[in-house]
């Protein structure tokens, strides 16, 4: 008997990613990491919901209501991503002076904002405030796209800061905050590279016939699938990270080490 499973690469990656998200949520709750990383847990839960909604709703709703649902979830995901970055930064630099933390955060956000402003193009203001449902959906789409870019740039910046300064504030290589940021910055770099390659192939592709068009679409699909595969690897990294306890001496409720205990009895 021969079995034939006509699964595409997209379907396989979707299934693996969805399963990894469920396992990650199980580990976060089962290993009691939620108390320390509530916003990270919420972002993973929302991503799981988005994947499920994409599978269940696509093709079963009218385009405009479907877009409204998707972009509402996407905008909410951007907000959670920013809260996750703040949450991890506060954990990683818990021992830093408050003034230094605020100044560094402001400088980091300023650099990221400059990148977003230069990313263009931006829609005209009249288009943004146009009193139509389609204009509102386009505005939501812009917020999700620019918000994803902002979160990606901030994640990369935070990764650089923790790589150089994390050990000084007890957020070394084996700490959960640093490992979370490694995953976030890896996913961010993959996202930015994917967007750049998709824009490049779309802008420089020479399409003279249907065969060349299919070749470009296939190339863009492989690029998108590569990004999905990298994110699946990030999920596996986070599963391992939260399954394993931090080194002895690190308090589960804070990023600062416990004072050492000495046995002076003879």
LOROLUM-225640 format. One record per residue (C-alpha): x, y, z; residue in one letter; residue number from 0. Coordinates in nm, 2 decimals. Layout:
% LOROLUM-225640
<pt><X>X</X><Y>Y</Y><Z>Z</Z><res>a</res><n>NUM</n></pt>
...
***
This chain:
% LOROLUM-225640
<pt><X>0.00</X><Y>0.00</Y><Z>0.00</Z><res>x</res><n>0</n></pt>
<pt><X>0.14</X><Y>0.34</Y><Z>-0.10</Z><res>x</res><n>1</n></pt>
<pt><X>0.05</X><Y>0.66</Y><Z>0.09</Z><res>x</res><n>2</n></pt>
<pt><X>0.06</X><Y>0.99</Y><Z>-0.08</Z><res>x</res><n>3</n></pt>
<pt><X>0.06</X><Y>1.31</Y><Z>0.13</Z><res>x</res><n>4</n></pt>
<pt><X>0.02</X><Y>1.61</Y><Z>-0.10</Z><res>x</res><n>5</n></pt>
<pt><X>0.16</X><Y>1.86</Y><Z>0.16</Z><res>x</res><n>6</n></pt>
<pt><X>0.33</X><Y>2.18</Y><Z>0.04</Z><res>x</res><n>7</n></pt>
<pt><X>0.62</X><Y>2.34</Y><Z>0.21</Z><res>x</res><n>8</n></pt>
<pt><X>0.39</X><Y>2.61</Y><Z>0.34</Z><res>x</res><n>9</n></pt>
<pt><X>0.16</X><Y>2.36</Y><Z>0.49</Z><res>x</res><n>10</n></pt>
<pt><X>0.44</X><Y>2.17</Y><Z>0.65</Z><res>x</res><n>11</n></pt>
<pt><X>0.60</X><Y>2.48</Y><Z>0.80</Z><res>x</res><n>12</n></pt>
<pt><X>0.26</X><Y>2.60</Y><Z>0.92</Z><res>x</res><n>13</n></pt>
<pt><X>0.20</X><Y>2.27</Y><Z>1.10</Z><res>x</res><n>14</n></pt>
<pt><X>0.55</X><Y>2.26</Y><Z>1.25</Z><res>x</res><n>15</n></pt>
<pt><X>0.52</X><Y>2.62</Y><Z>1.37</Z><res>x</res><n>16</n></pt>
<pt><X>0.18</X><Y>2.58</Y><Z>1.52</Z><res>x</res><n>17</n></pt>
<pt><X>0.29</X><Y>2.27</Y><Z>1.70</Z><res>x</res><n>18</n></pt>
<pt><X>0.60</X><Y>2.44</Y><Z>1.83</Z><res>x</res><n>19</n></pt>
<pt><X>0.39</X><Y>2.74</Y><Z>1.96</Z><res>x</res><n>20</n></pt>
<pt><X>0.17</X><Y>2.50</Y><Z>2.15</Z><res>x</res><n>21</n></pt>
<pt><X>0.47</X><Y>2.32</Y><Z>2.30</Z><res>x</res><n>22</n></pt>
<pt><X>0.63</X><Y>2.66</Y><Z>2.39</Z><res>x</res><n>23</n></pt>
<pt><X>0.31</X><Y>2.77</Y><Z>2.57</Z><res>x</res><n>24</n></pt>
<pt><X>0.30</X><Y>2.43</Y><Z>2.75</Z><res>x</res><n>25</n></pt>
<pt><X>0.66</X><Y>2.48</Y><Z>2.87</Z><res>x</res><n>26</n></pt>
<pt><X>0.60</X><Y>2.84</Y><Z>2.97</Z><res>x</res><n>27</n></pt>
<pt><X>0.30</X><Y>2.74</Y><Z>3.19</Z><res>x</res><n>28</n></pt>
<pt><X>0.43</X><Y>2.40</Y><Z>3.30</Z><res>x</res><n>29</n></pt>
<pt><X>0.78</X><Y>2.54</Y><Z>3.41</Z><res>x</res><n>30</n></pt>
<pt><X>0.61</X><Y>2.84</Y><Z>3.57</Z><res>x</res><n>31</n></pt>
<pt><X>0.79</X><Y>3.10</Y><Z>3.35</Z><res>x</res><n>32</n></pt>
<pt><X>0.47</X><Y>3.30</Y><Z>3.30</Z><res>x</res><n>33</n></pt>
<pt><X>0.51</X><Y>3.50</Y><Z>3.62</Z><res>x</res><n>34</n></pt>
<pt><X>0.85</X><Y>3.63</Y><Z>3.50</Z><res>x</res><n>35</n></pt>
<pt><X>0.77</X><Y>3.68</Y><Z>3.13</Z><res>x</res><n>36</n></pt>
<pt><X>0.39</X><Y>3.76</Y><Z>3.11</Z><res>x</res><n>37</n></pt>
<pt><X>0.41</X><Y>3.98</Y><Z>2.80</Z><res>x</res><n>38</n></pt>
<pt><X>0.62</X><Y>3.72</Y><Z>2.62</Z><res>x</res><n>39</n></pt>
<pt><X>0.37</X><Y>3.45</Y><Z>2.70</Z><res>x</res><n>40</n></pt>
<pt><X>0.09</X><Y>3.68</Y><Z>2.58</Z><res>x</res><n>41</n></pt>
<pt><X>0.27</X><Y>3.75</Y><Z>2.25</Z><res>x</res><n>42</n></pt>
<pt><X>0.32</X><Y>3.37</Y><Z>2.19</Z><res>x</res><n>43</n></pt>
<pt><X>-0.05</X><Y>3.31</Y><Z>2.27</Z><res>x</res><n>44</n></pt>
<pt><X>-0.16</X><Y>3.58</Y><Z>2.03</Z><res>x</res><n>45</n></pt>
<pt><X>0.07</X><Y>3.45</Y><Z>1.75</Z><res>x</res><n>46</n></pt>
<pt><X>-0.09</X><Y>3.10</Y><Z>1.80</Z><res>x</res><n>47</n></pt>
<pt><X>-0.43</X><Y>3.26</Y><Z>1.77</Z><res>x</res><n>48</n></pt>
<pt><X>-0.33</X><Y>3.44</Y><Z>1.45</Z><res>x</res><n>49</n></pt>
<pt><X>-0.20</X><Y>3.13</Y><Z>1.29</Z><res>x</res><n>50</n></pt>
<pt><X>-0.52</X><Y>2.95</Y><Z>1.38</Z><res>x</res><n>51</n></pt>
<pt><X>-0.74</X><Y>3.23</Y><Z>1.25</Z><res>x</res><n>52</n></pt>
<pt><X>-0.54</X><Y>3.24</Y><Z>0.93</Z><res>x</res><n>53</n></pt>
<pt><X>-0.62</X><Y>2.87</Y><Z>0.87</Z><res>x</res><n>54</n></pt>
<pt><X>-0.98</X><Y>2.88</Y><Z>0.97</Z><res>x</res><n>55</n></pt>
<pt><X>-1.10</X><Y>3.21</Y><Z>0.84</Z><res>x</res><n>56</n></pt>
<pt><X>-0.91</X><Y>3.25</Y><Z>0.51</Z><res>x</res><n>57</n></pt>
<pt><X>-1.16</X><Y>3.18</Y><Z>0.22</Z><res>x</res><n>58</n></pt>
<pt><X>-1.46</X><Y>3.17</Y><Z>0.45</Z><res>x</res><n>59</n></pt>
<pt><X>-1.51</X><Y>3.55</Y><Z>0.50</Z><res>x</res><n>60</n></pt>
<pt><X>-1.55</X><Y>3.84</Y><Z>0.27</Z><res>x</res><n>61</n></pt>
<pt><X>-1.22</X><Y>4.02</Y><Z>0.20</Z><res>x</res><n>62</n></pt>
<pt><X>-1.29</X><Y>4.34</Y><Z>0.39</Z><res>x</res><n>63</n></pt>
<pt><X>-1.40</X><Y>4.18</Y><Z>0.72</Z><res>x</res><n>64</n></pt>
<pt><X>-1.12</X><Y>3.93</Y><Z>0.69</Z><res>x</res><n>65</n></pt>
<pt><X>-0.87</X><Y>4.20</Y><Z>0.64</Z><res>x</res><n>66</n></pt>
<pt><X>-1.01</X><Y>4.39</Y><Z>0.94</Z><res>x</res><n>67</n></pt>
<pt><X>-0.97</X><Y>4.08</Y><Z>1.16</Z><res>x</res><n>68</n></pt>
<pt><X>-0.62</X><Y>4.01</Y><Z>1.04</Z><res>x</res><n>69</n></pt>
<pt><X>-0.49</X><Y>4.36</Y><Z>1.07</Z><res>x</res><n>70</n></pt>
<pt><X>-0.65</X><Y>4.41</Y><Z>1.41</Z><res>x</res><n>71</n></pt>
<pt><X>-0.46</X><Y>4.11</Y><Z>1.54</Z><res>x</res><n>72</n></pt>
<pt><X>-0.15</X><Y>4.23</Y><Z>1.36</Z><res>x</res><n>73</n></pt>
<pt><X>-0.16</X><Y>4.57</Y><Z>1.53</Z><res>x</res><n>74</n></pt>
<pt><X>-0.22</X><Y>4.41</Y><Z>1.87</Z><res>x</res><n>75</n></pt>
<pt><X>0.08</X><Y>4.18</Y><Z>1.80</Z><res>x</res><n>76</n></pt>
<pt><X>0.29</X><Y>4.49</Y><Z>1.74</Z><res>x</res><n>77</n></pt>
<pt><X>0.19</X><Y>4.64</Y><Z>2.08</Z><res>x</res><n>78</n></pt>
<pt><X>0.27</X><Y>4.31</Y><Z>2.25</Z><res>x</res><n>79</n></pt>
<pt><X>0.61</X><Y>4.29</Y><Z>2.07</Z><res>x</res><n>80</n></pt>
<pt><X>0.71</X><Y>4.63</Y><Z>2.21</Z><res>x</res><n>81</n></pt>
<pt><X>0.60</X><Y>4.53</Y><Z>2.56</Z><res>x</res><n>82</n></pt>
<pt><X>0.80</X><Y>4.21</Y><Z>2.53</Z><res>x</res><n>83</n></pt>
<pt><X>1.11</X><Y>4.41</Y><Z>2.44</Z><res>x</res><n>84</n></pt>
<pt><X>1.05</X><Y>4.64</Y><Z>2.74</Z><res>x</res><n>85</n></pt>
<pt><X>0.99</X><Y>4.34</Y><Z>2.97</Z><res>x</res><n>86</n></pt>
<pt><X>1.31</X><Y>4.16</Y><Z>2.86</Z><res>x</res><n>87</n></pt>
<pt><X>1.52</X><Y>4.49</Y><Z>2.88</Z><res>x</res><n>88</n></pt>
<pt><X>1.41</X><Y>4.55</Y><Z>3.23</Z><res>x</res><n>89</n></pt>
<pt><X>1.49</X><Y>4.20</Y><Z>3.33</Z><res>x</res><n>90</n></pt>
<pt><X>1.83</X><Y>4.20</Y><Z>3.16</Z><res>x</res><n>91</n></pt>
<pt><X>1.94</X><Y>4.54</Y><Z>3.30</Z><res>x</res><n>92</n></pt>
<pt><X>1.77</X><Y>4.52</Y><Z>3.64</Z><res>x</res><n>93</n></pt>
<pt><X>2.09</X><Y>4.63</Y><Z>3.81</Z><res>x</res><n>94</n></pt>
<pt><X>2.15</X><Y>4.93</Y><Z>3.58</Z><res>x</res><n>95</n></pt>
<pt><X>2.11</X><Y>5.29</Y><Z>3.72</Z><res>x</res><n>96</n></pt>
<pt><X>1.76</X><Y>5.42</Y><Z>3.65</Z><res>x</res><n>97</n></pt>
<pt><X>1.89</X><Y>5.73</Y><Z>3.47</Z><res>x</res><n>98</n></pt>
<pt><X>2.13</X><Y>5.53</Y><Z>3.25</Z><res>x</res><n>99</n></pt>
<pt><X>1.85</X><Y>5.29</Y><Z>3.16</Z><res>x</res><n>100</n></pt>
<pt><X>1.61</X><Y>5.57</Y><Z>3.06</Z><res>x</res><n>101</n></pt>
<pt><X>1.88</X><Y>5.75</Y><Z>2.85</Z><res>x</res><n>102</n></pt>
<pt><X>1.99</X><Y>5.44</Y><Z>2.68</Z><res>x</res><n>103</n></pt>
<pt><X>1.63</X><Y>5.34</Y><Z>2.60</Z><res>x</res><n>104</n></pt>
<pt><X>1.56</X><Y>5.69</Y><Z>2.46</Z><res>x</res><n>105</n></pt>
<pt><X>1.86</X><Y>5.67</Y><Z>2.24</Z><res>x</res><n>106</n></pt>
<pt><X>1.77</X><Y>5.32</Y><Z>2.12</Z><res>x</res><n>107</n></pt>
<pt><X>1.41</X><Y>5.43</Y><Z>2.04</Z><res>x</res><n>108</n></pt>
<pt><X>1.54</X><Y>5.74</Y><Z>1.86</Z><res>x</res><n>109</n></pt>
<pt><X>1.76</X><Y>5.54</Y><Z>1.63</Z><res>x</res><n>110</n></pt>
<pt><X>1.48</X><Y>5.29</Y><Z>1.55</Z><res>x</res><n>111</n></pt>
<pt><X>1.24</X><Y>5.58</Y><Z>1.49</Z><res>x</res><n>112</n></pt>
<pt><X>1.49</X><Y>5.74</Y><Z>1.24</Z><res>x</res><n>113</n></pt>
<pt><X>1.51</X><Y>5.41</Y><Z>1.06</Z><res>x</res><n>114</n></pt>
<pt><X>1.13</X><Y>5.39</Y><Z>1.04</Z><res>x</res><n>115</n></pt>
<pt><X>1.09</X><Y>5.74</Y><Z>0.91</Z><res>x</res><n>116</n></pt>
<pt><X>1.35</X><Y>5.67</Y><Z>0.64</Z><res>x</res><n>117</n></pt>
<pt><X>1.19</X><Y>5.34</Y><Z>0.54</Z><res>x</res><n>118</n></pt>
<pt><X>0.91</X><Y>5.50</Y><Z>0.33</Z><res>x</res><n>119</n></pt>
<pt><X>0.69</X><Y>5.53</Y><Z>0.15</Z><res>x</res><n>120</n></pt>
<pt><X>0.44</X><Y>5.69</Y><Z>0.37</Z><res>x</res><n>121</n></pt>
<pt><X>0.07</X><Y>5.75</Y><Z>0.26</Z><res>x</res><n>122</n></pt>
<pt><X>-0.06</X><Y>6.10</Y><Z>0.23</Z><res>x</res><n>123</n></pt>
<pt><X>-0.24</X><Y>6.23</Y><Z>0.54</Z><res>x</res><n>124</n></pt>
<pt><X>-0.57</X><Y>6.27</Y><Z>0.34</Z><res>x</res><n>125</n></pt>
<pt><X>-0.56</X><Y>5.91</Y><Z>0.25</Z><res>x</res><n>126</n></pt>
<pt><X>-0.51</X><Y>5.81</Y><Z>0.61</Z><res>x</res><n>127</n></pt>
<pt><X>-0.80</X><Y>6.00</Y><Z>0.75</Z><res>x</res><n>128</n></pt>
<pt><X>-1.04</X><Y>5.93</Y><Z>0.46</Z><res>x</res><n>129</n></pt>
<pt><X>-1.38</X><Y>5.83</Y><Z>0.59</Z><res>x</res><n>130</n></pt>
<pt><X>-1.40</X><Y>5.49</Y><Z>0.43</Z><res>x</res><n>131</n></pt>
<pt><X>-1.37</X><Y>5.14</Y><Z>0.56</Z><res>x</res><n>132</n></pt>
<pt><X>-1.10</X><Y>5.06</Y><Z>0.30</Z><res>x</res><n>133</n></pt>
<pt><X>-0.89</X><Y>5.36</Y><Z>0.41</Z><res>x</res><n>134</n></pt>
<pt><X>-0.92</X><Y>5.24</Y><Z>0.77</Z><res>x</res><n>135</n></pt>
<pt><X>-0.80</X><Y>4.89</Y><Z>0.68</Z><res>x</res><n>136</n></pt>
<pt><X>-0.50</X><Y>5.04</Y><Z>0.48</Z><res>x</res><n>137</n></pt>
<pt><X>-0.41</X><Y>5.25</Y><Z>0.79</Z><res>x</res><n>138</n></pt>
<pt><X>-0.42</X><Y>4.94</Y><Z>1.00</Z><res>x</res><n>139</n></pt>
<pt><X>-0.20</X><Y>4.76</Y><Z>0.75</Z><res>x</res><n>140</n></pt>
<pt><X>0.05</X><Y>5.05</Y><Z>0.76</Z><res>x</res><n>141</n></pt>
<pt><X>0.06</X><Y>5.04</Y><Z>1.14</Z><res>x</res><n>142</n></pt>
<pt><X>0.13</X><Y>4.67</Y><Z>1.14</Z><res>x</res><n>143</n></pt>
<pt><X>0.40</X><Y>4.69</Y><Z>0.87</Z><res>x</res><n>144</n></pt>
<pt><X>0.58</X><Y>4.99</Y><Z>1.02</Z><res>x</res><n>145</n></pt>
<pt><X>0.53</X><Y>4.85</Y><Z>1.37</Z><res>x</res><n>146</n></pt>
<pt><X>0.69</X><Y>4.52</Y><Z>1.27</Z><res>x</res><n>147</n></pt>
<pt><X>0.98</X><Y>4.71</Y><Z>1.14</Z><res>x</res><n>148</n></pt>
<pt><X>1.01</X><Y>4.92</Y><Z>1.45</Z><res>x</res><n>149</n></pt>
<pt><X>1.00</X><Y>4.61</Y><Z>1.68</Z><res>x</res><n>150</n></pt>
<pt><X>1.26</X><Y>4.44</Y><Z>1.46</Z><res>x</res><n>151</n></pt>
<pt><X>1.51</X><Y>4.73</Y><Z>1.47</Z><res>x</res><n>152</n></pt>
<pt><X>1.46</X><Y>4.76</Y><Z>1.85</Z><res>x</res><n>153</n></pt>
<pt><X>1.51</X><Y>4.38</Y><Z>1.89</Z><res>x</res><n>154</n></pt>
<pt><X>1.84</X><Y>4.40</Y><Z>1.70</Z><res>x</res><n>155</n></pt>
<pt><X>1.96</X><Y>4.70</Y><Z>1.90</Z><res>x</res><n>156</n></pt>
<pt><X>1.86</X><Y>4.53</Y><Z>2.23</Z><res>x</res><n>157</n></pt>
<pt><X>2.04</X><Y>4.22</Y><Z>2.12</Z><res>x</res><n>158</n></pt>
<pt><X>2.36</X><Y>4.42</Y><Z>2.06</Z><res>x</res><n>159</n></pt>
<pt><X>2.33</X><Y>4.59</Y><Z>2.40</Z><res>x</res><n>160</n></pt>
<pt><X>2.28</X><Y>4.27</Y><Z>2.59</Z><res>x</res><n>161</n></pt>
<pt><X>2.56</X><Y>4.09</Y><Z>2.41</Z><res>x</res><n>162</n></pt>
<pt><X>2.81</X><Y>4.36</Y><Z>2.52</Z><res>x</res><n>163</n></pt>
<pt><X>2.66</X><Y>4.47</Y><Z>2.86</Z><res>x</res><n>164</n></pt>
<pt><X>2.44</X><Y>4.18</Y><Z>2.97</Z><res>x</res><n>165</n></pt>
<pt><X>2.70</X><Y>3.99</Y><Z>3.17</Z><res>x</res><n>166</n></pt>
<pt><X>2.78</X><Y>4.31</Y><Z>3.36</Z><res>x</res><n>167</n></pt>
<pt><X>2.42</X><Y>4.32</Y><Z>3.49</Z><res>x</res><n>168</n></pt>
<pt><X>2.39</X><Y>3.95</Y><Z>3.55</Z><res>x</res><n>169</n></pt>
<pt><X>2.22</X><Y>3.87</Y><Z>3.22</Z><res>x</res><n>170</n></pt>
<pt><X>2.49</X><Y>3.64</Y><Z>3.08</Z><res>x</res><n>171</n></pt>
<pt><X>2.48</X><Y>3.38</Y><Z>2.81</Z><res>x</res><n>172</n></pt>
<pt><X>2.28</X><Y>3.13</Y><Z>3.02</Z><res>x</res><n>173</n></pt>
<pt><X>2.02</X><Y>3.37</Y><Z>3.15</Z><res>x</res><n>174</n></pt>
<pt><X>1.67</X><Y>3.36</Y><Z>3.02</Z><res>x</res><n>175</n></pt>
<pt><X>1.65</X><Y>3.73</Y><Z>2.92</Z><res>x</res><n>176</n></pt>
<pt><X>1.96</X><Y>3.70</Y><Z>2.70</Z><res>x</res><n>177</n></pt>
<pt><X>1.84</X><Y>3.39</Y><Z>2.53</Z><res>x</res><n>178</n></pt>
<pt><X>1.50</X><Y>3.54</Y><Z>2.47</Z><res>x</res><n>179</n></pt>
<pt><X>1.66</X><Y>3.84</Y><Z>2.31</Z><res>x</res><n>180</n></pt>
<pt><X>1.89</X><Y>3.61</Y><Z>2.09</Z><res>x</res><n>181</n></pt>
<pt><X>1.57</X><Y>3.46</Y><Z>1.95</Z><res>x</res><n>182</n></pt>
<pt><X>1.40</X><Y>3.79</Y><Z>1.90</Z><res>x</res><n>183</n></pt>
<pt><X>1.70</X><Y>3.95</Y><Z>1.73</Z><res>x</res><n>184</n></pt>
<pt><X>1.75</X><Y>3.64</Y><Z>1.51</Z><res>x</res><n>185</n></pt>
<pt><X>1.38</X><Y>3.65</Y><Z>1.40</Z><res>x</res><n>186</n></pt>
<pt><X>1.41</X><Y>4.03</Y><Z>1.35</Z><res>x</res><n>187</n></pt>
<pt><X>1.72</X><Y>4.00</Y><Z>1.12</Z><res>x</res><n>188</n></pt>
<pt><X>1.55</X><Y>3.72</Y><Z>0.93</Z><res>x</res><n>189</n></pt>
<pt><X>1.24</X><Y>3.94</Y><Z>0.88</Z><res>x</res><n>190</n></pt>
<pt><X>1.44</X><Y>4.24</Y><Z>0.76</Z><res>x</res><n>191</n></pt>
<pt><X>1.64</X><Y>4.03</Y><Z>0.52</Z><res>x</res><n>192</n></pt>
<pt><X>1.33</X><Y>3.86</Y><Z>0.39</Z><res>x</res><n>193</n></pt>
<pt><X>1.16</X><Y>4.20</Y><Z>0.32</Z><res>x</res><n>194</n></pt>
<pt><X>1.47</X><Y>4.33</Y><Z>0.15</Z><res>x</res><n>195</n></pt>
<pt><X>1.50</X><Y>4.03</Y><Z>-0.07</Z><res>x</res><n>196</n></pt>
<pt><X>1.13</X><Y>4.03</Y><Z>-0.16</Z><res>x</res><n>197</n></pt>
<pt><X>1.14</X><Y>4.40</Y><Z>-0.25</Z><res>x</res><n>198</n></pt>
<pt><X>1.46</X><Y>4.35</Y><Z>-0.46</Z><res>x</res><n>199</n></pt>
<pt><X>1.32</X><Y>4.05</Y><Z>-0.65</Z><res>x</res><n>200</n></pt>
<pt><X>0.99</X><Y>4.23</Y><Z>-0.71</Z><res>x</res><n>201</n></pt>
<pt><X>1.15</X><Y>4.56</Y><Z>-0.82</Z><res>x</res><n>202</n></pt>
<pt><X>1.43</X><Y>4.41</Y><Z>-1.05</Z><res>x</res><n>203</n></pt>
<pt><X>1.24</X><Y>4.11</Y><Z>-1.19</Z><res>x</res><n>204</n></pt>
<pt><X>1.21</X><Y>4.12</Y><Z>-1.57</Z><res>x</res><n>205</n></pt>
<pt><X>0.88</X><Y>3.94</Y><Z>-1.66</Z><res>x</res><n>206</n></pt>
<pt><X>0.83</X><Y>3.88</Y><Z>-2.03</Z><res>x</res><n>207</n></pt>
<pt><X>0.60</X><Y>3.58</Y><Z>-2.02</Z><res>x</res><n>208</n></pt>
<pt><X>0.40</X><Y>3.36</Y><Z>-1.78</Z><res>x</res><n>209</n></pt>
<pt><X>0.70</X><Y>3.12</Y><Z>-1.72</Z><res>x</res><n>210</n></pt>
<pt><X>0.92</X><Y>3.40</Y><Z>-1.59</Z><res>x</res><n>211</n></pt>
<pt><X>0.63</X><Y>3.53</Y><Z>-1.37</Z><res>x</res><n>212</n></pt>
<pt><X>0.60</X><Y>3.18</Y><Z>-1.22</Z><res>x</res><n>213</n></pt>
<pt><X>0.97</X><Y>3.17</Y><Z>-1.16</Z><res>x</res><n>214</n></pt>
<pt><X>0.97</X><Y>3.50</Y><Z>-0.97</Z><res>x</res><n>215</n></pt>
<pt><X>0.67</X><Y>3.38</Y><Z>-0.76</Z><res>x</res><n>216</n></pt>
<pt><X>0.84</X><Y>3.05</Y><Z>-0.68</Z><res>x</res><n>217</n></pt>
<pt><X>1.16</X><Y>3.24</Y><Z>-0.57</Z><res>x</res><n>218</n></pt>
<pt><X>0.96</X><Y>3.47</Y><Z>-0.35</Z><res>x</res><n>219</n></pt>
<pt><X>0.78</X><Y>3.17</Y><Z>-0.20</Z><res>x</res><n>220</n></pt>
<pt><X>1.12</X><Y>3.01</Y><Z>-0.12</Z><res>x</res><n>221</n></pt>
<pt><X>1.24</X><Y>3.33</Y><Z>0.05</Z><res>x</res><n>222</n></pt>
<pt><X>0.92</X><Y>3.35</Y><Z>0.26</Z><res>x</res><n>223</n></pt>
<pt><X>0.95</X><Y>2.98</Y><Z>0.35</Z><res>x</res><n>224</n></pt>
<pt><X>1.31</X><Y>3.03</Y><Z>0.46</Z><res>x</res><n>225</n></pt>
<pt><X>1.20</X><Y>3.30</Y><Z>0.70</Z><res>x</res><n>226</n></pt>
<pt><X>0.93</X><Y>3.07</Y><Z>0.84</Z><res>x</res><n>227</n></pt>
<pt><X>1.19</X><Y>2.79</Y><Z>0.88</Z><res>x</res><n>228</n></pt>
<pt><X>1.42</X><Y>3.03</Y><Z>1.07</Z><res>x</res><n>229</n></pt>
<pt><X>1.14</X><Y>3.13</Y><Z>1.30</Z><res>x</res><n>230</n></pt>
<pt><X>1.06</X><Y>2.77</Y><Z>1.36</Z><res>x</res><n>231</n></pt>
<pt><X>1.42</X><Y>2.73</Y><Z>1.47</Z><res>x</res><n>232</n></pt>
<pt><X>1.38</X><Y>3.03</Y><Z>1.71</Z><res>x</res><n>233</n></pt>
<pt><X>1.07</X><Y>2.86</Y><Z>1.86</Z><res>x</res><n>234</n></pt>
<pt><X>1.28</X><Y>2.54</Y><Z>1.93</Z><res>x</res><n>235</n></pt>
<pt><X>1.55</X><Y>2.76</Y><Z>2.09</Z><res>x</res><n>236</n></pt>
<pt><X>1.29</X><Y>2.92</Y><Z>2.32</Z><res>x</res><n>237</n></pt>
<pt><X>1.14</X><Y>2.58</Y><Z>2.41</Z><res>x</res><n>238</n></pt>
<pt><X>1.49</X><Y>2.46</Y><Z>2.52</Z><res>x</res><n>239</n></pt>
<pt><X>1.56</X><Y>2.79</Y><Z>2.69</Z><res>x</res><n>240</n></pt>
<pt><X>1.25</X><Y>2.79</Y><Z>2.91</Z><res>x</res><n>241</n></pt>
<pt><X>1.27</X><Y>2.41</Y><Z>2.98</Z><res>x</res><n>242</n></pt>
<pt><X>1.62</X><Y>2.45</Y><Z>3.13</Z><res>x</res><n>243</n></pt>
<pt><X>1.65</X><Y>2.63</Y><Z>3.46</Z><res>x</res><n>244</n></pt>
<pt><X>1.89</X><Y>2.92</Y><Z>3.48</Z><res>x</res><n>245</n></pt>
<pt><X>2.23</X><Y>2.85</Y><Z>3.66</Z><res>x</res><n>246</n></pt>
<pt><X>2.23</X><Y>2.81</Y><Z>4.03</Z><res>x</res><n>247</n></pt>
<pt><X>2.24</X><Y>3.14</Y><Z>4.21</Z><res>x</res><n>248</n></pt>
<pt><X>2.00</X><Y>3.31</Y><Z>3.97</Z><res>x</res><n>249</n></pt>
<pt><X>1.66</X><Y>3.39</Y><Z>4.13</Z><res>x</res><n>250</n></pt>
<pt><X>1.36</X><Y>3.28</Y><Z>3.92</Z><res>x</res><n>251</n></pt>
<pt><X>1.19</X><Y>3.60</Y><Z>4.01</Z><res>x</res><n>252</n></pt>
<pt><X>1.47</X><Y>3.85</Y><Z>3.93</Z><res>x</res><n>253</n></pt>
<pt><X>1.77</X><Y>3.89</Y><Z>3.71</Z><res>x</res><n>254</n></pt>
<pt><X>2.00</X><Y>3.95</Y><Z>4.00</Z><res>x</res><n>255</n></pt>
<pt><X>2.20</X><Y>3.66</Y><Z>4.16</Z><res>x</res><n>256</n></pt>
<pt><X>2.12</X><Y>3.54</Y><Z>4.51</Z><res>x</res><n>257</n></pt>
<pt><X>2.38</X><Y>3.60</Y><Z>4.77</Z><res>x</res><n>258</n></pt>
<pt><X>2.60</X><Y>3.29</Y><Z>4.82</Z><res>x</res><n>259</n></pt>
<pt><X>2.54</X><Y>3.07</Y><Z>5.12</Z><res>x</res><n>260</n></pt>
<pt><X>2.84</X><Y>2.93</Y><Z>5.31</Z><res>x</res><n>261</n></pt>
<pt><X>2.84</X><Y>2.64</Y><Z>5.55</Z><res>x</res><n>262</n></pt>
<pt><X>3.07</X><Y>2.73</Y><Z>5.83</Z><res>x</res><n>263</n></pt>
<pt><X>2.99</X><Y>2.42</Y><Z>6.05</Z><res>x</res><n>264</n></pt>
<pt><X>3.27</X><Y>2.17</Y><Z>6.10</Z><res>x</res><n>265</n></pt>
***
